[in-house]
Structure formats: C-alpha cells, structure tokens
Amino acid sequence: MSGFDSFSTDFFQTSYSIDDQAQPYDYSGRPYSKQYGGYEYSQQSGFVPPEMMQQQQPYTGQIYQPTQTYTPTSAQSFYGSNFEDEPPLLEELGINFDHIWQKTLTVLHPLKVADGSIMNETDLAGPMVFCLAFGATLLLAGKIQFGYVYGISAIGCLGMFCLLNLMSMTGVSFGCVASVLGYCLLPMILLSTFAIVFSLQGMMGIILTAGIIGWCSFSASKIFISALAMEGQQLLVAYPCALLYGVFALISVF
C-alpha cells in the first residue's frame, strides 16, 4: 500500500494549487473582482418593461370562493325589457294578413288604384295558397297538373323578371315578380272552378276564358306599373302577362 500511495501522489503532479481557486477568472481570462460566494451580478444595460418592475398584487379572494369576473347577462336583457315588446311570429315570417287582403282586393278590383309600397313586397304566402288552390280545383276537375302549375309558374316568373329589369329604370326583385304574378292568378282559380261544373270548350267557355286572361294580365300589369313607376308602358307589360296566363287557361280548358 505504501507503493500505491507514492504512485498516486507522483502520478497527479501538476502546477495547480488549491490557492488558485481564490481568484476565479471569467471567459475572457480576466479575474473577477469578487469571490464566487459574494459575487453580485451587475445590472445589464438594457430596457426593462415597466410591467416586469411592478410587484404582483396579493390574492385577496378565498380558495373555494373565487372572485366573480364575469357577470352573466340575463335573457331579459337580450330580448328587451319584456317579451311583450317582441313582434308577432307572423310578422317575423313576413306574413301580413292586412297586406294580403289589400293585394287580393286589388286583383279582384282591376280599376282600383294599386299601392306601390305594398305591392313592392316579396310576399309569397298568398301566391303559394293561390297556386295550391288552382291545383286543387284542377284536381277536382280530374286533372292532376300540380307539376305543370309550379313549372310554368317558375319559368314565367323568371321570364318576367328578366323583362321587367330590362324595361324599368329602378329594377325589381325576383320575389316581387313572383308575388305579383301569384296574386293575379286568383281569377284563374275562378275559371278552373267553373271547369268543374261546366265545359269550357264551347263558345261561352272561350269568351269566359278570354275575359279571365284579360283580367289577370290587366291586374298584373297595373301592379307592375304602380310599383316600378313605369307610366305609359302598361300594354307592353300586359302582353307577356297575357301569354303566361294563357298557358294556365289552356290547362284549365283542356
């Protein structure tokens, strides 16, 4: 063991001594001014955000009772002071029975002056009812023509929509065209109702059919003229309307 002790002390001989640890050096080789234990890091020259300099506020709440940061809004504040202020459901759906009745009277009375503000609405509740009624009267006469009624209505509305946008200066929406043409289908329902009881293929049927076509086309052209401010162009608008309602009359007669 004595030889091992002498070997270990002779093998690790170096010029380094423990006294050199008292003077540490940095990466550049310059000695530090202070010892490791008492070293104070110098403040680096740079920007320190002010929020980092502020101390955190102590938590004043309780563990099982956290502070209320969000106040839930009641349903009453969303829908107004009370539910009585809300509009009726039919008004939200765009169904106004007063306007439907006024449009129906305008169609039934061709000489009555049409109200352009009411006629310019896209009300499709009345036209859908009249289309169903027209198909139902044809069904009672032994003619199942629901597909033809809706198909011809869609093609006719599209054609009149394009034509009126070319003729008028203000333009018109597709819903307004469909609404007016649907309301003016009401006299055609009377024709299909007569077809249930009487035959329309005689002379009286031809005269009645021609009168119904003129009634529908005159009412539709009157409403379009008043709604789109197209004075002096009623005959130009009535002609394509007569062609459309003439197709419906052919379905009713034959």
Disulfide bonds with the S-S distance in Angstrom:
none
